[in-house]
């Protein structure tokens, strides 16, 4: 099977090139794992072009292996480029290819890598940790398939334009998380690490987002599930049944984050911990939702209410760094947030087959959607629909773990 190496020299702390030259390439060379090409991306979207060129030279009956030094965004570029590319050469008219990935975490957050290889092994050096997928490849260990979250953004019906579909392997989000990723780009030059996300979070902490969401059922079950922190299990959502399996969620929202494949968006930020603690048996979205009107002390959307709600949102985000403990936070009768509360749980943790997002026309911030770090905007009158999908047999992306 042909193997190529691709690295993004400008992602993260911009050390991918030196890391490959000093560690990855010598390790593969000494382990009888020949690499046919070592390629560097030169612009946005270039990684997809490089993979297409290699695929078109690869026999149909062979699997292309890519040693990828990047963050989550570069992988997303490859997947989305190939999904719309018309392959030529040996792949002309052939079924969708199967591609094996060897991940080398060189980005900022490295959500997929840190979920597949949770940090915390005190005996492992930082170097050994970054080479775990590489060692899996060298030792011919197992591969796991990636679920795709395919999000289609539609314009208003009057526009008569084809919807645009984008695949993500980590996160599809709206509300605060999308604003954080949107605003953090302006901070990248001055705060290159993950601390810029915390700065952007504080900048947007008082915002609420007006939208209507629909939750789509899990294919095999026919229902949407809601996690019950008291019994520690998923139950059928109380607003869903076999006759009407779609669940409506009405805003305002503060937080709406949907993930596939991962339980964390940073090495220590376990925002959807149940993706690993209670592993789904099929392609599903794990969604974390915060709606301020679930707080028994919130009666109206006022500037004062938004300001008072900020510490509660920050408490949730902080507890996500505590091994995903935010899913156990509850309100008390005074509206405070703690583990000892006896009111509603602050977070609605949902498992479903997908979701639909219909933002209010008058709320511009509710129109932003984050797909693996890339920001898209829903036009007024439009919507976003996200569906979890599994690859076909002998097709799709498999990761060495």
Secondary structure, DSSP 8 states (H G I E B T S, - for coil): --EEEEE-TTSTTS-HHHHIIIIIHHHHHHTT---SEEEE--STTHHHHHHHHHHTTS-TTS-EEEEEEE-HHHHHHHHHHHHH----GGGTT----EEEEEEEE-SSS-HHHHHHT-S--TTS-HHHHHTHHHHHHHTT--EEE--EEEEEEE--GGG----EEEEESSEEEEHHHHHHHHHHGGGTTT--STHHHHHHHHHTTT--B-EEEEEE--TTTSS-EEEETTTTEEEE-TT--SSS--EEEES-BSEEEEESS-S-SBTTB-TTTHHHHT--SSS-EEEEEE-GGGSTT--S--HHHHHHHHHHHHHHHHHHTTTTGGGG-EE-TTS-EETT--S-BS-EEEEESEEEEEE-TT-GGGGEEEETTEEEE--TT-EEEEEEE---TT-EEEEE-
